[in-house]
């Protein structure tokens, strides 16, 4: 059921993004009186699931059966259709190739532009509808818990983040896209200042630390939730041991416990050691009151009080939400562009994914807030990937037009055909790599 729910969200999001992207091309083409032969969601190789051509219209609208995007077939343009027959005929005034370079450039970048506009609109409406939650880093007095990689650098559980290269640390956002900002801030800093035991310390960040390796030993950092019990499941391990609400777990099997993360890690260690009987020490009202031997299947069935940090909630009026949404989109785009460098590393190549990886970004249950957040994020990714200067992508076409505008020389149709073919082979190779990575994750 979870797979189906994620698949439905993915299909809906990608369909919307593709339609908006292709509509951007379509709108500018029609604005400059360029004929559009086809406007399709998905590809109609050999046949289509649905097609319709209005009377007195040159455009055929339809839905293909190959769910790998969509296309807007513009007359007189060398694109994925590779329609050489049309290109061998004399140019017509209603064709793309007959239009001035600046008009062709706007037609090409129209899809990217509309994806960016869509992202800004979605983020604006999210902020208007749900507002925004964040936690002030200066109020996180319990600090964070860190993984092995972080501790090797010099971080310790309980550290509070104060500044990055002297620039004051501010918010920890709660949505999973913007939450990545804190990891980027650490990776991009030379020095991170933390508060530990009421003293400020500087921690040097090595150049080798990156987003792809900082989380190998578990999450690099997470909010430190004190090991105070909020509730216990009746008849389960914690209840049998005598643990009640308000108890603080001090030690498990001889190891000190300072956070709920310590409990989870300790239970995982016990499971790996195949040891399901252990001692647990509990503090109640400031006094060590309980030392019990617990018999459990590696789950205490005791639950935390939750995040002790104050959550700041911002509400936005309609007109306030628009500039805030634009700022949100810019921050997400900046973060994604910063992360893109890792694609060209060996670890980055392994992280490239296709439908399974993208689908896993969506929640297992339908949640409109999360759905729109991920749809806006994917819209930004689609815009950025399409504007890359790779032949067959919008950015490749735009690059040739810009060169033409600078030099005054238009590339030949033969050159454009070959460039399109090369670009399509590159995209096919990336598609195969992404699909292989998805299959590998599923099988291994």
N, C-alpha and C positions, 0 to 999 in steps of 0.2 A: 504493500500500500504506500509506503514511504517513497519507493522508486517511482511509482505511478504519479504521486503528488508532485514530486520534483520534476518529472518529465513534463507534466501538464504546464507547470509554471515556466519551464524553459521554453517550451513550444510557443506559449502565449507571448513571452517576453521577446523572443527572437523574431516572431512574426511581426510584432509591433515595430521593432527596431528596423527590420528590413524594409517594411512598407514606408516608414518615415524617411529612411535613407534614400530609397529609390524615388520617393515623391519629391525629394529635394532636387534630384537630377531632372525629373519630369517637369517640375514647376519652372525652372530656369530655361529648359529647352522650349517649352511652350511660350514663355515670356518673350523669347527671341525668335519666335515663329519657326522653330525647328521641329520637324515631324518626328513623332515617337511611334515606332512600329508596334512595340510590345511593352506592356507593363505587367510583370509577373511576380507573384510571391512563389518562391521555390523555382527550381529549374524544370523545364518541360522537355527534357531530352526524349525524343521519339514521339511522346504524346503528353497531353495535359489532363489533369483531373477536371478542370473547368475552364471554359473560355467564353468570352463575350465581346462582340465588337458592335458598338452603337452605330446606328445609322448616321451617315454623314461624318463619320469619324475615321481617322487613319490608324487609330490605336486599338490593338487587341488586348483586352484585359483577361488575366487568367491565373490559375493556380497550378503549378507543376507538381510532379510527384517526387522529385529529388529534393529533400529538405536541407539544402546546403546554402541557403540564402535566397536571393532573388535577383532580378535584373530589369533594367529599363533599356530596351533596344532603341537607340537613337539613330535615325537615318544619317548615313554618311560618316559613321564613326567606327573605327576598328576597335571592337570589344571582344568579350568572351564568345560571341556568336561566330567570329571569324568569317563574316559574310563577304567573301572576296568578290562574289558576282556583282554586288551592288557597288563595291569600290572600283570595279573595272569600267563602270559607266561614267560618262561625263558628269562633273559636279552639278547639282541642282541648287537653286537659290534657297530651298527649304531644308537643305542638308547641313549637318553640323560642320563639315569641312569647308563650307562656303562662308561661314561666319567669321567675323574678326576675332583675333586671338583673345581679347578681353572677355568677349561673350562666351567663347569656348571654355575659358578658365572658370568662369562663374558656373557654367553647366557642370563642369567636372567636380568642383568643390561643393556643389549644392548639397550632395548627400552628407558629407562631413559636417557642413554648416548646420543642417537640420538635425543631425544627431546631437550636436552640442546644444542647440536650442532646446531640444527635447529633454536633455539631461538637466539643464537649468530650470525648465518648467517643472519637471518631476520633483526635483529637490525643493523648489519653491513651494509646491503644493504639499509636500511632505512636512515641511516646516510650518506651513499655515495650518495643516490639519492636526498634526501630532506634536508639533514643537520639537525641542531638542534636549536630550539629557547628556550631562557631563558631570565629572567630578573634579573639583579643584585639587590639583596635586599638592598644594600647600596644606590642605585639610586632611590628607591621608596619613594620619599620625601613626597608624600601624605599619605603614610602608608597604613594601612588596616582598614576595618570595621569588627567588631566582633559581634558574636551573644550573647544571654543572658548568656549562660554558661561561655563564655570567660570573659564577663564583671563582672560576679560574682567572678571570680578568681582575677581580677584586671586589665585586658586589657581595653583600651579605644580606640574609633575610632580615627584614625590618627596615632596610634603607629607604629613606624618602628621597625622591628626585627633586633637586633644587634648581639646577640650570644645566644647559648644554652649551659648552664653549662660552660660558659667562652670560648667555641669554636665558633669562628666567623661564623656567618651565611653568606651564599654566594648566591646560585642560587635558583630562583623559576622557575622550569621547566614548560613548557606550555602543554605538552601532559598529559592526565588525569591520566596515570599510575604513572609517575615520579612526578606529582604534589602532590601526596600523601606524598612524602618525608617530606614536611614541617610540615604536621600534625603529622607524626611519631616523627620528631625532637622535637616538642613541648611536645607530650605525654611522651617521654622517658627522658625528661630533668627534673631536680630538680628545676632549675631556668632559666627563660628566661629574657634576658636583652633587654629592648626596649628604643627607644629614643622618648621622649615626651616633646614638648616645649623646644627643644634644651638641654634637660637634659636626662641622662641615668638613668633608674630605673630598679630594679630587681623585677621580679614577680615570686613568689613561685608557682610551679605546684603541685597540690595535687596528691597523689598516686591513687586516685579514678578516675582520668581523663583517659579515654581510647578512642580509635578510634570509638567505638560503641556508646558512650554517648556524645562525644564532639560535634557532629553534630545534636543532637536531636532538638535543638532550632534553626534550620537553619544552614547554613554552618558556622563553627567555625570562619573562617576568609576568607575574599575575598579582592581583590584589591580595594582600595578606589578610585573611579572615581568621580571627582568633578562634582557637579550638573550644569554643563554648557551645554546649549542647542546647538546642532549642526544643527538640522533641525526640522521642524514641519510639520505635515500633513495638507495640505490645507483643510479649512472648518471644521476642527475638534476642539476639546476643547481648545487646547493650542493656535491655531491660532485665534479662536474667542476671547480669553482672551487678545490677543495682544502680545503674546510671540513671539520673533523672534530669529534668530540665534545669538549666542553670549551672550544671557541673562543667568544670573545665578539665579537659583531658591533658594530663601533665606528661605522661610517658607511656609508651607501648613497647613491651618486650625489652625494657631496659634503655630504649632510645628516647631522648627528650623530644617533646612535641611542642612546637610554638605556633603552628598554624594548621588550618584544616587541610592544606596541601600536604603537610607532613604526615597527616593521618592517611590520606589517600596513597601517598608514596610508600608508607610503611606497610599498608595492607597489600600493595602490589609486591613488595619484597617478600612478605610472608608467603604469598601465593607462589612466588617463584621458588622459594625454599621448601614448598609443600609442608608448611608448618601452620596448622590451624588451631593450635592451643598456645596461648601466650598470656602474659601478665599485662594488666592495664592499671595505671595509677590515675586517680581522679581527685581534683581539689574542689571542695565545696565550701562556700563562704570564707575563702582564704585559708582553709585548713585541709591538709591531706587527709581525706576521710575514707578512701576506698582503694584497696589493692585487691584485685580479683583476677582469677584465672578465667580466661574467656575461651570458649569453644565456638568457632564460627567458620563459615565458608568465605572468609576474607571480606565480609561485609559486616560492619558494626550495626547497621540499621539505626544509627543515631544521626541526627541532622543538625546542620549548623544554624546559627542565628541569622546567617546571611551577611551581606555586605554592611559593615558598620560605618562606611563613609557616607557623608551627606551627598545626596544627588541634587545637582542644580538643574532646574527645568526652565527652559526659555520658551515663552509663547510669542508667536509672531502674528501681527495683523497682515491682511492681504498684501498691502503695498510694501510693508516691511519685509515680507517673505521673498519678494522678487530679487532685490540686491543680495539678501542673505543666501538665497538659492544659487545665485551666480557665484558668490564667494565660495560656497560649498563645492560647486562643480569645479572651480579653478583649483581648489585645494586637492580634490580627488585626482584631477588630471595631472597636477604637479607631482603628486605622490606616485602615480602610475608611470609617468615618464621617468622618474627617478629609479623606479624598480626595473625598468625595461633593460637596463644595462646587464642584469643578471641572466637574461635570455641567452647571451652570447658566451656563457660559461658552461662547463660540462654538466654541472648540477642544474643550471637553468634550463638546458635542453631537455633534461629529464622531467622538469616541472611543466613543460608545455603540454596542455591537455585539450581534448575535444569535448564532445557533448557530455560524457560522464563527469569529467572534471568540472565543467561549467554548471551542470545540473546540481552537483553537490553543494554549490554555493547557496542554493535556495533552501529554505527550511523544510523539514519533513512534513509539517502541517501547514495548511494554507494560512498565510498571514499577510494581509495586504500591505502593512507597513514594510515588512521585510521584502516582499515581492517588488514593491516600487523602488526601494533602495537598491536592490540588485539590478533591476531593469535600468535605472539611471546609470549605475556603475558600468554595466555592459554597453550602454549607449556611448559612454566616454571611451571605452576600450575600442569599440567599433570605429569611432571617429578617428582615434589616434592610429590604429592599425591601417586604416584605409588611406591616411594621408602620408604614410611612409613612401619614400621615393623608389618604389619597386614597380617595374613594368607590370601592367595588367591591373594594378591598384590605382585608385584615384590619384594618389600622390605621384605615381609614375607618369600618368598622363599630364598632370599639372606641371611636373618638372619639364617635360618636353615643350609645353606651351610657354613656360617662362623663359626657357632658352631661346625659343623662337622670338619672343618679344624683345629679348636683349640683342640677339644677333641679327634679327630681321630675316632669318632663313628658316623655312618650315621643313621639318623632317619629311622624307619621302614616305609614301604609303608602304613601300616594301620594308623600309626600316621599322616603321611602326608595327607592321605585321610580325616581324621577327621578334621585336621587343615584347609584344603581347604574348607570343608563344613562349618566350623565355620566362616571362613573369608567371604565366599559368603553370609552367613546370615547377617553378620555385614554390608556388602556392600548393601545388599537388604534393610536393615533397614535405612541406610543413604539415599538411593534412595527414599524410601517412605517418609522420613522426608522432603527431599528437594522438592519433588513433592507436598507434602501437603503445604509447605511454599509458593510455587509458586501459587497454587490454592487459598490460603488464601489472598495473595496480590491482586490477580485478583478479588476475590469476595468481599473483605472487604476494 
